[in-house]
Amino acid sequence: MSITNSSTVASSQEPITDAIVAAVADAEDEDVLTLPPLWDVIDPEALETLFAPTDRQAGRTGRVTFDTVG
């Protein structure tokens, strides 16, 4: 499954992991509570660190790809 989310997560202060879970739930037409835990396929803390604001509080941009369970 490939999901593209072009929202600006950094400016909304929404954790990137929340945005990913919401995008997967939307793509699968499932409730977020019925999905397998994100940590089954990726380290959420590492993902948050990767996209954390810089010292100048600027958001970072980039792309991460991984396969989901199921």
ROFI-522080 format. One record per atom (N, C-alpha, C, O, CB): chain; x, y, z; atom name; residue in one letter; residue number from 1. Coordinates in nm, 4 decimals, always signed. Glycine has a CB too. Example, Ala and Ser with C-alpha at 12.3 -4.5 7.8 and 13.67 -1.06 7.14 Angstrom:
% ROFI-522080
+-------+----------+----------+----------+------+-----+-----+
! chain !       c1 !       c2 !       c3 ! atom ! res !   n !
+-------+----------+----------+----------+------+-----+-----+
!     A !  +1.3190 !  -0.5690 !  +0.7800 !    N !   a !   1 !
!     A !  +1.2300 !  -0.4500 !  +0.7800 !   CA !   a !   1 !
!     A !  +1.3200 !  -0.3300 !  +0.7800 !    C !   a !   1 !
!     A !  +1.4236 !  -0.3319 !  +0.8465 !    O !   a !   1 !
!     A !  +1.1308 !  -0.4473 !  +0.9046 !   CB !   a !   1 !
!     A !  +1.2850 !  -0.2250 !  +0.7080 !    N !   s !   2 !
!     A !  +1.3670 !  -0.1060 !  +0.7140 !   CA !   s !   2 !
!     A !  +1.2900 !  +0.0030 !  +0.7870 !    C !   s !   2 !
!     A !  +1.3409 !  +0.1138 !  +0.8039 !    O !   s !   2 !
!     A !  +1.4084 !  -0.0598 !  +0.5725 !   CB !   s !   2 !
+-------+----------+----------+----------+------+-----+-----+
% end
This chain:
% ROFI-522080
+-------+----------+----------+----------+------+-----+-----+
! chain !       c1 !       c2 !       c3 ! atom ! res !   n !
+-------+----------+----------+----------+------+-----+-----+
!     A !  +0.0854 !  -0.1160 !  +0.0000 !    N !   m !   1 !
!     A !  +0.0000 !  +0.0000 !  +0.0000 !   CA !   m !   1 !
!     A !  +0.0899 !  +0.1222 !  +0.0000 !    C !   m !   1 !
!     A !  +0.1895 !  +0.1268 !  +0.0722 !    O !   m !   1 !
!     A !  -0.0971 !  -0.0001 !  +0.1216 !   CB !   m !   1 !
!     A !  +0.0555 !  +0.2194 !  -0.0796 !    N !   s !   2 !
!     A !  +0.1289 !  +0.3451 !  -0.0839 !   CA !   s !   2 !
!     A !  +0.0335 !  +0.4581 !  -0.0492 !    C !   s !   2 !
!     A !  -0.0720 !  +0.4729 !  -0.1108 !    O !   s !   2 !
!     A !  +0.1937 !  +0.3679 !  -0.2234 !   CB !   s !   2 !
!     A !  +0.0714 !  +0.5375 !  +0.0499 !    N !   i !   3 !
!     A !  -0.0126 !  +0.6483 !  +0.0939 !   CA !   i !   3 !
!     A !  +0.0689 !  +0.7760 !  +0.0842 !    C !   i !   3 !
!     A !  +0.1827 !  +0.7818 !  +0.1309 !    O !   i !   3 !
!     A !  -0.0654 !  +0.6259 !  +0.2393 !   CB !   i !   3 !
!     A !  +0.0118 !  +0.8758 !  +0.0248 !    N !   t !   4 !
!     A !  +0.0768 !  +1.0055 !  +0.0173 !   CA !   t !   4 !
!     A !  -0.0079 !  +1.1045 !  +0.0941 !    C !   t !   4 !
!     A !  -0.1273 !  +1.1198 !  +0.0685 !    O !   t !   4 !
!     A !  +0.0971 !  +1.0511 !  -0.1300 !   CB !   t !   4 !
!     A !  +0.0554 !  +1.1711 !  +0.1884 !    N !   n !   5 !
!     A !  -0.0131 !  +1.2722 !  +0.2680 !   CA !   n !   5 !
!     A !  +0.0633 !  +1.4019 !  +0.2489 !    C !   n !   5 !
!     A !  +0.1770 !  +1.4148 !  +0.2944 !    O !   n !   5 !
!     A !  -0.0218 !  +1.2316 !  +0.4202 !   CB !   n !   5 !
!     A !  +0.0022 !  +1.4969 !  +0.1827 !    N !   s !   6 !
!     A !  +0.0715 !  +1.6209 !  +0.1518 !   CA !   s !   6 !
!     A !  +0.0377 !  +1.7328 !  +0.2491 !    C !   s !   6 !
!     A !  +0.0670 !  +1.8492 !  +0.2216 !    O !   s !   6 !
!     A !  +0.0385 !  +1.6640 !  +0.0120 !   CB !   s !   6 !
!     A !  -0.0231 !  +1.6998 !  +0.3620 !    N !   s !   7 !
!     A !  -0.0548 !  +1.8042 !  +0.4588 !   CA !   s !   7 !
!     A !  +0.0729 !  +1.8546 !  +0.5247 !    C !   s !   7 !
!     A !  +0.1747 !  +1.7855 !  +0.5262 !    O !   s !   7 !
!     A !  -0.1535 !  +1.7521 !  +0.5653 !   CB !   s !   7 !
!     A !  +0.0665 !  +1.9736 !  +0.5783 !    N !   t !   8 !
!     A !  +0.1808 !  +2.0318 !  +0.6460 !   CA !   t !   8 !
!     A !  +0.1699 !  +1.9995 !  +0.7936 !    C !   t !   8 !
!     A !  +0.1101 !  +2.0746 !  +0.8705 !    O !   t !   8 !
!     A !  +0.1889 !  +2.1850 !  +0.6225 !   CB !   t !   8 !
!     A !  +0.2268 !  +1.8896 !  +0.8316 !    N !   v !   9 !
!     A !  +0.2153 !  +1.8409 !  +0.9685 !   CA !   v !   9 !
!     A !  +0.2871 !  +1.9337 !  +1.0647 !    C !   v !   9 !
!     A !  +0.2352 !  +1.9623 !  +1.1726 !    O !   v !   9 !
!     A !  +0.2711 !  +1.6993 !  +0.9802 !   CB !   v !   9 !
!     A !  +0.4056 !  +1.9816 !  +1.0282 !    N !   a !  10 !
!     A !  +0.4851 !  +2.0644 !  +1.1194 !   CA !   a !  10 !
!     A !  +0.4117 !  +2.1920 !  +1.1591 !    C !   a !  10 !
!     A !  +0.4200 !  +2.2348 !  +1.2742 !    O !   a !  10 !
!     A !  +0.6187 !  +2.0999 !  +1.0551 !   CB !   a !  10 !
!     A !  +0.3408 !  +2.2523 !  +1.0661 !    N !   s !  11 !
!     A !  +0.2741 !  +2.3778 !  +1.0981 !   CA !   s !  11 !
!     A !  +0.1481 !  +2.3566 !  +1.1809 !    C !   s !  11 !
!     A !  +0.1035 !  +2.4484 !  +1.2497 !    O !   s !  11 !
!     A !  +0.2398 !  +2.4520 !  +0.9710 !   CB !   s !  11 !
!     A !  +0.0903 !  +2.2375 !  +1.1753 !    N !   s !  12 !
!     A !  -0.0304 !  +2.2119 !  +1.2524 !   CA !   s !  12 !
!     A !  +0.0014 !  +2.1597 !  +1.3922 !    C !   s !  12 !
!     A !  -0.0891 !  +2.1445 !  +1.4742 !    O !   s !  12 !
!     A !  -0.1188 !  +2.1129 !  +1.1792 !   CB !   s !  12 !
!     A !  +0.1288 !  +2.1321 !  +1.4204 !    N !   q !  13 !
!     A !  +0.1736 !  +2.0783 !  +1.5486 !   CA !   q !  13 !
!     A !  +0.1186 !  +1.9386 !  +1.5758 !    C !   q !  13 !
!     A !  +0.1273 !  +1.8898 !  +1.6885 !    O !   q !  13 !
!     A !  +0.1330 !  +2.1715 !  +1.6605 !   CB !   q !  13 !
!     A !  +0.0626 !  +1.8746 !  +1.4751 !    N !   e !  14 !
!     A !  +0.0162 !  +1.7371 !  +1.4895 !   CA !   e !  14 !
!     A !  +0.1374 !  +1.6446 !  +1.4779 !    C !   e !  14 !
!     A !  +0.2158 !  +1.6583 !  +1.3841 !    O !   e !  14 !
!     A !  -0.0927 !  +1.7019 !  +1.3817 !   CB !   e !  14 !
!     A !  +0.1541 !  +1.5508 !  +1.5713 !    N !   p !  15 !
!     A !  +0.2655 !  +1.4563 !  +1.5586 !   CA !   p !  15 !
!     A !  +0.2577 !  +1.3817 !  +1.4251 !    C !   p !  15 !
!     A !  +0.1493 !  +1.3442 !  +1.3803 !    O !   p !  15 !
!     A !  +0.2649 !  +1.3559 !  +1.6763 !   CB !   p !  15 !
!     A !  +0.3715 !  +1.3609 !  +1.3634 !    N !   i !  16 !
!     A !  +0.3768 !  +1.2928 !  +1.2335 !   CA !   i !  16 !
!     A !  +0.3168 !  +1.1528 !  +1.2445 !    C !   i !  16 !
!     A !  +0.2541 !  +1.1047 !  +1.1501 !    O !   i !  16 !
!     A !  +0.5226 !  +1.2848 !  +1.1820 !   CB !   i !  16 !
!     A !  +0.3355 !  +1.0875 !  +1.3587 !    N !   t !  17 !
!     A !  +0.2801 !  +0.9531 !  +1.3742 !   CA !   t !  17 !
!     A !  +0.1274 !  +0.9548 !  +1.3731 !    C !   t !  17 !
!     A !  +0.0650 !  +0.8628 !  +1.3204 !    O !   t !  17 !
!     A !  +0.3304 !  +0.8899 !  +1.5037 !   CB !   t !  17 !
!     A !  +0.0667 !  +1.0588 !  +1.4310 !    N !   d !  18 !
!     A !  -0.0793 !  +1.0706 !  +1.4269 !   CA !   d !  18 !
!     A !  -0.1276 !  +1.0899 !  +1.2842 !    C !   d !  18 !
!     A !  -0.2296 !  +1.0337 !  +1.2443 !    O !   d !  18 !
!     A !  -0.1267 !  +1.1870 !  +1.5148 !   CB !   d !  18 !
!     A !  -0.0541 !  +1.1697 !  +1.2074 !    N !   a !  19 !
!     A !  -0.0911 !  +1.1929 !  +1.0677 !   CA !   a !  19 !
!     A !  -0.0797 !  +1.0642 !  +0.9864 !    C !   a !  19 !
!     A !  -0.1624 !  +1.0387 !  +0.8989 !    O !   a !  19 !
!     A !  -0.0024 !  +1.3023 !  +1.0061 !   CB !   a !  19 !
!     A !  +0.0206 !  +0.9844 !  +1.0144 !    N !   i !  20 !
!     A !  +0.0385 !  +0.8571 !  +0.9426 !   CA !   i !  20 !
!     A !  -0.0743 !  +0.7606 !  +0.9759 !    C !   i !  20 !
!     A !  -0.1326 !  +0.6998 !  +0.8861 !    O !   i !  20 !
!     A !  +0.1747 !  +0.7933 !  +0.9774 !   CB !   i !  20 !
!     A !  -0.1051 !  +0.7462 !  +1.1032 !    N !   v !  21 !
!     A !  -0.2139 !  +0.6559 !  +1.1443 !   CA !   v !  21 !
!     A !  -0.3460 !  +0.6998 !  +1.0813 !    C !   v !  21 !
!     A !  -0.4231 !  +0.6164 !  +1.0338 !    O !   v !  21 !
!     A !  -0.2269 !  +0.6524 !  +1.2990 !   CB !   v !  21 !
!     A !  -0.3718 !  +0.8296 !  +1.0809 !    N !   a !  22 !
!     A !  -0.4953 !  +0.8805 !  +1.0209 !   CA !   a !  22 !
!     A !  -0.4985 !  +0.8533 !  +0.8705 !    C !   a !  22 !
!     A !  -0.6031 !  +0.8175 !  +0.8165 !    O !   a !  22 !
!     A !  -0.5097 !  +1.0311 !  +1.0477 !   CB !   a !  22 !
!     A !  -0.3850 !  +0.8700 !  +0.8026 !    N !   a !  23 !
!     A !  -0.3791 !  +0.8456 !  +0.6582 !   CA !   a !  23 !
!     A !  -0.4004 !  +0.6978 !  +0.6266 !    C !   a !  23 !
!     A !  -0.4709 !  +0.6642 !  +0.5314 !    O !   a !  23 !
!     A !  -0.2443 !  +0.8927 !  +0.6014 !   CB !   a !  23 !
!     A !  -0.3400 !  +0.6099 !  +0.7055 !    N !   v !  24 !
!     A !  -0.3590 !  +0.4651 !  +0.6842 !   CA !   v !  24 !
!     A !  -0.5044 !  +0.4267 !  +0.7102 !    C !   v !  24 !
!     A !  -0.5633 !  +0.3516 !  +0.6325 !    O !   v !  24 !
!     A !  -0.2644 !  +0.3827 !  +0.7766 !   CB !   v !  24 !
!     A !  -0.5626 !  +0.4774 !  +0.8184 !    N !   a !  25 !
!     A !  -0.7028 !  +0.4475 !  +0.8494 !   CA !   a !  25 !
!     A !  -0.7939 !  +0.4942 !  +0.7366 !    C !   a !  25 !
!     A !  -0.8877 !  +0.4241 !  +0.6986 !    O !   a !  25 !
!     A !  -0.7444 !  +0.5138 !  +0.9820 !   CB !   a !  25 !
!     A !  -0.7662 !  +0.6118 !  +0.6838 !    N !   d !  26 !
!     A !  -0.8462 !  +0.6652 !  +0.5736 !   CA !   d !  26 !
!     A !  -0.8315 !  +0.5782 !  +0.4489 !    C !   d !  26 !
!     A !  -0.9307 !  +0.5463 !  +0.3833 !    O !   d !  26 !
!     A !  -0.8048 !  +0.8100 !  +0.5425 !   CB !   d !  26 !
!     A !  -0.7087 !  +0.5400 !  +0.4164 !    N !   a !  27 !
!     A !  -0.6844 !  +0.4583 !  +0.2970 !   CA !   a !  27 !
!     A !  -0.7473 !  +0.3200 !  +0.3093 !    C !   a !  27 !
!     A !  -0.7947 !  +0.2637 !  +0.2106 !    O !   a !  27 !
!     A !  -0.5346 !  +0.4447 !  +0.2721 !   CB !   a !  27 !
!     A !  -0.7476 !  +0.2659 !  +0.4301 !    N !   e !  28 !
!     A !  -0.8045 !  +0.1328 !  +0.4537 !   CA !   e !  28 !
!     A !  -0.9532 !  +0.1376 !  +0.4868 !    C !   e !  28 !
!     A !  -1.0167 !  +0.0333 !  +0.5023 !    O !   e !  28 !
!     A !  -0.7302 !  +0.0641 !  +0.5662 !   CB !   e !  28 !
!     A !  -1.0090 !  +0.2578 !  +0.4976 !    N !   d !  29 !
!     A !  -1.1483 !  +0.2775 !  +0.5381 !   CA !   d !  29 !
!     A !  -1.1756 !  +0.2062 !  +0.6703 !    C !   d !  29 !
!     A !  -1.2742 !  +0.1338 !  +0.6845 !    O !   d !  29 !
!     A !  -1.2446 !  +0.2265 !  +0.4287 !   CB !   d !  29 !
!     A !  -1.0861 !  +0.2283 !  +0.7665 !    N !   e !  30 !
!     A !  -1.0943 !  +0.1665 !  +0.8987 !   CA !   e !  30 !
!     A !  -1.0903 !  +0.2760 !  +1.0047 !    C !   e !  30 !
!     A !  -1.0465 !  +0.3880 !  +0.9781 !    O !   e !  30 !
!     A !  -0.9786 !  +0.0641 !  +0.9203 !   CB !   e !  30 !
!     A !  -1.1358 !  +0.2431 !  +1.1235 !    N !   d !  31 !
!     A !  -1.1216 !  +0.3312 !  +1.2380 !   CA !   d !  31 !
!     A !  -0.9775 !  +0.3196 !  +1.2885 !    C !   d !  31 !
!     A !  -0.9209 !  +0.2103 !  +1.2882 !    O !   d !  31 !
!     A !  -1.2252 !  +0.2955 !  +1.3506 !   CB !   d !  31 !
!     A !  -0.9186 !  +0.4295 !  +1.3312 !    N !   v !  32 !
!     A !  -0.7800 !  +0.4258 !  +1.3785 !   CA !   v !  32 !
!     A !  -0.7610 !  +0.3269 !  +1.4931 !    C !   v !  32 !
!     A !  -0.6521 !  +0.2719 !  +1.5096 !    O !   v !  32 !
!     A !  -0.7362 !  +0.5645 !  +1.4228 !   CB !   v !  32 !
!     A !  -0.8642 !  +0.3040 !  +1.5716 !    N !   l !  33 !
!     A !  -0.8527 !  +0.2131 !  +1.6854 !   CA !   l !  33 !
!     A !  -0.8498 !  +0.0661 !  +1.6450 !    C !   l !  33 !
!     A !  -0.8130 !  -0.0191 !  +1.7260 !    O !   l !  33 !
!     A !  -0.9666 !  +0.2363 !  +1.7801 !   CB !   l !  33 !
!     A !  -0.8879 !  +0.0349 !  +1.5218 !    N !   t !  34 !
!     A !  -0.8872 !  -0.1047 !  +1.4770 !   CA !   t !  34 !
!     A !  -0.7590 !  -0.1415 !  +1.4025 !    C !   t !  34 !
!     A !  -0.7388 !  -0.2581 !  +1.3684 !    O !   t !  34 !
!     A !  -1.0071 !  -0.1310 !  +1.3877 !   CB !   t !  34 !
!     A !  -0.6727 !  -0.0440 !  +1.3769 !    N !   l !  35 !
!     A !  -0.5476 !  -0.0710 !  +1.3063 !   CA !   l !  35 !
!     A !  -0.4450 !  -0.1352 !  +1.3986 !    C !   l !  35 !
!     A !  -0.4475 !  -0.1119 !  +1.5194 !    O !   l !  35 !
!     A !  -0.4911 !  +0.0578 !  +1.2469 !   CB !   l !  35 !
!     A !  -0.3542 !  -0.2161 !  +1.3428 !    N !   p !  36 !
!     A !  -0.2442 !  -0.2681 !  +1.4245 !   CA !   p !  36 !
!     A !  -0.1576 !  -0.1501 !  +1.4710 !    C !   p !  36 !
!     A !  -0.1535 !  -0.0471 !  +1.4036 !    O !   p !  36 !
!     A !  -0.1582 !  -0.3729 !  +1.3439 !   CB !   p !  36 !
!     A !  -0.0896 !  -0.1633 !  +1.5832 !    N !   p !  37 !
!     A !  -0.0058 !  -0.0534 !  +1.6322 !   CA !   p !  37 !
!     A !  +0.1023 !  -0.0146 !  +1.5311 !    C !   p !  37 !
!     A !  +0.1628 !  -0.1006 !  +1.4672 !    O !   p !  37 !
!     A !  +0.0591 !  -0.0922 !  +1.7648 !   CB !   p !  37 !
!     A !  +0.1254 !  +0.1151 !  +1.5179 !    N !   l !  38 !
!     A !  +0.2270 !  +0.1654 !  +1.4258 !   CA !   l !  38 !
!     A !  +0.3647 !  +0.1098 !  +1.4603 !    C !   l !  38 !
!     A !  +0.4453 !  +0.0835 !  +1.3710 !    O !   l !  38 !
!     A !  +0.2300 !  +0.3183 !  +1.4280 !   CB !   l !  38 !
!     A !  +0.3920 !  +0.0917 !  +1.5895 !    N !   w !  39 !
!     A !  +0.5242 !  +0.0442 !  +1.6292 !   CA !   w !  39 !
!     A !  +0.5530 !  -0.0987 !  +1.5837 !    C !   w !  39 !
!     A !  +0.6655 !  -0.1466 !  +1.5983 !    O !   w !  39 !
!     A !  +0.5382 !  +0.0528 !  +1.7785 !   CB !   w !  39 !
!     A !  +0.4518 !  -0.1678 !  +1.5281 !    N !   d !  40 !
!     A !  +0.4760 !  -0.2997 !  +1.4703 !   CA !   d !  40 !
!     A !  +0.5575 !  -0.2909 !  +1.3412 !    C !   d !  40 !
!     A !  +0.6204 !  -0.3887 !  +1.3009 !    O !   d !  40 !
!     A !  +0.3435 !  -0.3701 !  +1.4434 !   CB !   d !  40 !
!     A !  +0.5566 !  -0.1732 !  +1.2756 !    N !   v !  41 !
!     A !  +0.6253 !  -0.1598 !  +1.1470 !   CA !   v !  41 !
!     A !  +0.7315 !  -0.0505 !  +1.1434 !    C !   v !  41 !
!     A !  +0.8148 !  -0.0489 !  +1.0529 !    O !   v !  41 !
!     A !  +0.5252 !  -0.1331 !  +1.0405 !   CB !   v !  41 !
!     A !  +0.7299 !  +0.0413 !  +1.2409 !    N !   i !  42 !
!     A !  +0.8286 !  +0.1488 !  +1.2423 !   CA !   i !  42 !
!     A !  +0.8408 !  +0.2027 !  +1.3850 !    C !   i !  42 !
!     A !  +0.7457 !  +0.1962 !  +1.4630 !    O !   i !  42 !
!     A !  +0.7891 !  +0.2627 !  +1.1426 !   CB !   i !  42 !
!     A !  +0.9571 !  +0.2551 !  +1.4178 !    N !   d !  43 !
!     A !  +0.9803 !  +0.3136 !  +1.5500 !   CA !   d !  43 !
!     A !  +0.9230 !  +0.4550 !  +1.5524 !    C !   d !  43 !
!     A !  +0.9821 !  +0.5453 !  +1.4933 !    O !   d !  43 !
!     A !  +1.1326 !  +0.3149 !  +1.5851 !   CB !   d !  43 !
!     A !  +0.8089 !  +0.4770 !  +1.6194 !    N !   p !  44 !
!     A !  +0.7458 !  +0.6087 !  +1.6194 !   CA !   p !  44 !
!     A !  +0.8340 !  +0.7196 !  +1.6770 !    C !   p !  44 !
!     A !  +0.8315 !  +0.8322 !  +1.6273 !    O !   p !  44 !
!     A !  +0.6181 !  +0.6023 !  +1.6967 !   CB !   p !  44 !
!     A !  +0.9115 !  +0.6892 !  +1.7808 !    N !   e !  45 !
!     A !  +0.9987 !  +0.7915 !  +1.8392 !   CA !   e !  45 !
!     A !  +1.1059 !  +0.8346 !  +1.7403 !    C !   e !  45 !
!     A !  +1.1370 !  +0.9532 !  +1.7303 !    O !   e !  45 !
!     A !  +1.0640 !  +0.7396 !  +1.9678 !   CB !   e !  45 !
!     A !  +1.1624 !  +0.7394 !  +1.6674 !    N !   a !  46 !
!     A !  +1.2634 !  +0.7733 !  +1.5671 !   CA !   a !  46 !
!     A !  +1.2022 !  +0.8574 !  +1.4552 !    C !   a !  46 !
!     A !  +1.2654 !  +0.9503 !  +1.4049 !    O !   a !  46 !
!     A !  +1.3268 !  +0.6456 !  +1.5090 !   CB !   a !  46 !
!     A !  +1.0805 !  +0.8248 !  +1.4171 !    N !   l !  47 !
!     A !  +1.0109 !  +0.9004 !  +1.3132 !   CA !   l !  47 !
!     A !  +0.9845 !  +1.0436 !  +1.3586 !    C !   l !  47 !
!     A !  +1.0056 !  +1.1378 !  +1.2822 !    O !   l !  47 !
!     A !  +0.8788 !  +0.8316 !  +1.2760 !   CB !   l !  47 !
!     A !  +0.9385 !  +1.0606 !  +1.4825 !    N !   e !  48 !
!     A !  +0.9145 !  +1.1951 !  +1.5365 !   CA !   e !  48 !
!     A !  +1.0455 !  +1.2745 !  +1.5425 !    C !   e !  48 !
!     A !  +1.0470 !  +1.3938 !  +1.5121 !    O !   e !  48 !
!     A !  +0.8503 !  +1.1864 !  +1.6777 !   CB !   e !  48 !
!     A !  +1.1548 !  +1.2091 !  +1.5815 !    N !   t !  49 !
!     A !  +1.2848 !  +1.2756 !  +1.5887 !   CA !   t !  49 !
!     A !  +1.3309 !  +1.3178 !  +1.4499 !    C !   t !  49 !
!     A !  +1.3843 !  +1.4273 !  +1.4322 !    O !   t !  49 !
!     A !  +1.3892 !  +1.1834 !  +1.6538 !   CB !   t !  49 !
!     A !  +1.3105 !  +1.2315 !  +1.3523 !    N !   l !  50 !
!     A !  +1.3523 !  +1.2609 !  +1.2159 !   CA !   l !  50 !
!     A !  +1.2859 !  +1.3862 !  +1.1608 !    C !   l !  50 !
!     A !  +1.3486 !  +1.4630 !  +1.0878 !    O !   l !  50 !
!     A !  +1.3217 !  +1.1435 !  +1.1261 !   CB !   l !  50 !
!     A !  +1.1591 !  +1.4072 !  +1.1956 !    N !   f !  51 !
!     A !  +1.0846 !  +1.5214 !  +1.1441 !   CA !   f !  51 !
!     A !  +1.0635 !  +1.6321 !  +1.2477 !    C !   f !  51 !
!     A !  +0.9790 !  +1.7195 !  +1.2289 !    O !   f !  51 !
!     A !  +0.9515 !  +1.4751 !  +1.0928 !   CB !   f !  51 !
!     A !  +1.1397 !  +1.6284 !  +1.3562 !    N !   a !  52 !
!     A !  +1.1287 !  +1.7313 !  +1.4604 !   CA !   a !  52 !
!     A !  +1.1774 !  +1.8660 !  +1.4064 !    C !   a !  52 !
!     A !  +1.2599 !  +1.8710 !  +1.3151 !    O !   a !  52 !
!     A !  +1.2104 !  +1.6908 !  +1.5867 !   CB !   a !  52 !
!     A !  +1.1259 !  +1.9742 !  +1.4631 !    N !   p !  53 !
!     A !  +1.1729 !  +2.1069 !  +1.4212 !   CA !   p !  53 !
!     A !  +1.3234 !  +2.1222 !  +1.4455 !    C !   p !  53 !
!     A !  +1.3795 !  +2.0588 !  +1.5348 !    O !   p !  53 !
!     A !  +1.0957 !  +2.2174 !  +1.4964 !   CB !   p !  53 !
!     A !  +1.3862 !  +2.2051 !  +1.3667 !    N !   t !  54 !
!     A !  +1.5283 !  +2.2327 !  +1.3827 !   CA !   t !  54 !
!     A !  +1.5483 !  +2.3329 !  +1.4952 !    C !   t !  54 !
!     A !  +1.4513 !  +2.3771 !  +1.5567 !    O !   t !  54 !
!     A !  +1.5895 !  +2.2855 !  +1.2512 !   CB !   t !  54 !
!     A !  +1.6721 !  +2.3688 !  +1.5224 !    N !   d !  55 !
!     A !  +1.7017 !  +2.4675 !  +1.6265 !   CA !   d !  55 !
!     A !  +1.6334 !  +2.6004 !  +1.5997 !    C !   d !  55 !
!     A !  +1.6028 !  +2.6748 !  +1.6928 !    O !   d !  55 !
!     A !  +1.8514 !  +2.4885 !  +1.6378 !   CB !   d !  55 !
!     A !  +1.6097 !  +2.6302 !  +1.4733 !    N !   r !  56 !
!     A !  +1.5418 !  +2.7555 !  +1.4374 !   CA !   r !  56 !
!     A !  +1.3906 !  +2.7371 !  +1.4337 !    C !   r !  56 !
!     A !  +1.3187 !  +2.8229 !  +1.3824 !    O !   r !  56 !
!     A !  +1.5916 !  +2.8065 !  +1.3013 !   CB !   r !  56 !
!     A !  +1.3424 !  +2.6260 !  +1.4877 !    N !   q !  57 !
!     A !  +1.1996 !  +2.5932 !  +1.4943 !   CA !   q !  57 !
!     A !  +1.1356 !  +2.5750 !  +1.3570 !    C !   q !  57 !
!     A !  +1.0133 !  +2.5800 !  +1.3439 !    O !   q !  57 !
!     A !  +1.1261 !  +2.7012 !  +1.5695 !   CB !   q !  57 !
!     A !  +1.2168 !  +2.5544 !  +1.2567 !    N !   a !  58 !
!     A !  +1.1638 !  +2.5286 !  +1.1230 !   CA !   a !  58 !
!     A !  +1.1332 !  +2.3794 !  +1.1105 !    C !   a !  58 !
!     A !  +1.2114 !  +2.2951 !  +1.1545 !    O !   a !  58 !
!     A !  +1.2647 !  +2.5746 !  +1.0123 !   CB !   a !  58 !
!     A !  +1.0207 !  +2.3485 !  +1.0513 !    N !   g !  59 !
!     A !  +0.9863 !  +2.2092 !  +1.0295 !   CA !   g !  59 !
!     A !  +1.0778 !  +2.1484 !  +0.9242 !    C !   g !  59 !
!     A !  +1.1350 !  +2.2202 !  +0.8422 !    O !   g !  59 !
!     A !  +0.8395 !  +2.1957 !  +0.9877 !   CB !   g !  59 !
!     A !  +1.0913 !  +2.0192 !  +0.9264 !    N !   r !  60 !
!     A !  +1.1728 !  +1.9496 !  +0.8274 !   CA !   r !  60 !
!     A !  +1.0809 !  +1.8840 !  +0.7257 !    C !   r !  60 !
!     A !  +0.9666 !  +1.8500 !  +0.7563 !    O !   r !  60 !
!     A !  +1.2655 !  +1.8442 !  +0.8947 !   CB !   r !  60 !
!     A !  +1.1304 !  +1.8671 !  +0.6084 !    N !   t !  61 !
!     A !  +1.0546 !  +1.7969 !  +0.5052 !   CA !   t !  61 !
!     A !  +1.1311 !  +1.6725 !  +0.4652 !    C !   t !  61 !
!     A !  +1.2528 !  +1.6653 !  +0.4819 !    O !   t !  61 !
!     A !  +1.0286 !  +1.8880 !  +0.3820 !   CB !   t !  61 !
!     A !  +1.0603 !  +1.5756 !  +0.4128 !    N !   g !  62 !
!     A !  +1.1247 !  +1.4538 !  +0.3685 !   CA !   g !  62 !
!     A !  +1.0214 !  +1.3471 !  +0.3386 !    C !   g !  62 !
!     A !  +0.9009 !  +1.3718 !  +0.3418 !    O !   g !  62 !
!     A !  +1.2232 !  +1.4043 !  +0.4729 !   CB !   g !  62 !
!     A !  +1.0701 !  +1.2308 !  +0.3101 !    N !   r !  63 !
!     A !  +0.9822 !  +1.1188 !  +0.2764 !   CA !   r !  63 !
!     A !  +1.0332 !  +0.9922 !  +0.3438 !    C !   r !  63 !
!     A !  +1.1527 !  +0.9628 !  +0.3418 !    O !   r !  63 !
!     A !  +0.9735 !  +1.0992 !  +0.1227 !   CB !   r !  63 !
!     A !  +0.9423 !  +0.9194 !  +0.4023 !    N !   v !  64 !
!     A !  +0.9730 !  +0.7909 !  +0.4642 !   CA !   v !  64 !
!     A !  +0.8746 !  +0.6903 !  +0.4070 !    C !   v !  64 !
!     A !  +0.7551 !  +0.7184 !  +0.3974 !    O !   v !  64 !
!     A !  +0.9646 !  +0.7976 !  +0.6219 !   CB !   v !  64 !
!     A !  +0.9237 !  +0.5739 !  +0.3692 !    N !   t !  65 !
!     A !  +0.8387 !  +0.4706 !  +0.3128 !   CA !   t !  65 !
!     A !  +0.8537 !  +0.3426 !  +0.3944 !    C !   t !  65 !
!     A !  +0.9647 !  +0.3038 !  +0.4307 !    O !   t !  65 !
!     A !  +0.8735 !  +0.4457 !  +0.1642 !   CB !   t !  65 !
!     A !  +0.7418 !  +0.2779 !  +0.4228 !    N !   f !  66 !
!     A !  +0.7455 !  +0.1503 !  +0.4929 !   CA !   f !  66 !
!     A !  +0.6174 !  +0.0749 !  +0.4588 !    C !   f !  66 !
!     A !  +0.5175 !  +0.1340 !  +0.4179 !    O !   f !  66 !
!     A !  +0.7606 !  +0.1703 !  +0.6480 !   CB !   f !  66 !
!     A !  +0.6227 !  -0.0574 !  +0.4765 !    N !   d !  67 !
!     A !  +0.5073 !  -0.1432 !  +0.4526 !   CA !   d !  67 !
!     A !  +0.4287 !  -0.1581 !  +0.5817 !    C !   d !  67 !
!     A !  +0.4861 !  -0.1718 !  +0.6897 !    O !   d !  67 !
!     A !  +0.5508 !  -0.2817 !  +0.3984 !   CB !   d !  67 !
!     A !  +0.2979 !  -0.1551 !  +0.5693 !    N !   t !  68 !
!     A !  +0.2143 !  -0.1749 !  +0.6868 !   CA !   t !  68 !
!     A !  +0.1800 !  -0.3218 !  +0.7003 !    C !   t !  68 !
!     A !  +0.1894 !  -0.3984 !  +0.6044 !    O !   t !  68 !
!     A !  +0.0863 !  -0.0898 !  +0.6787 !   CB !   t !  68 !
!     A !  +0.1404 !  -0.3598 !  +0.8198 !    N !   v !  69 !
!     A !  +0.1018 !  -0.4978 !  +0.8482 !   CA !   v !  69 !
!     A !  -0.0397 !  -0.5190 !  +0.7988 !    C !   v !  69 !
!     A !  -0.1261 !  -0.4332 !  +0.8170 !    O !   v !  69 !
!     A !  +0.1131 !  -0.5301 !  +1.0001 !   CB !   v !  69 !
!     A !  -0.0633 !  -0.6321 !  +0.7369 !    N !   g !  70 !
!     A !  -0.1995 !  -0.6647 !  +0.6962 !   CA !   g !  70 !
!     A !  -0.2265 !  -0.6330 !  +0.5620 !    C !   g !  70 !
!     A !  -0.3379 !  -0.6554 !  +0.5145 !    O !   g !  70 !
!     A !  -0.2953 !  -0.6002 !  +0.7760 !   CB !   g !  70 !
+-------+----------+----------+----------+------+-----+-----+
% end
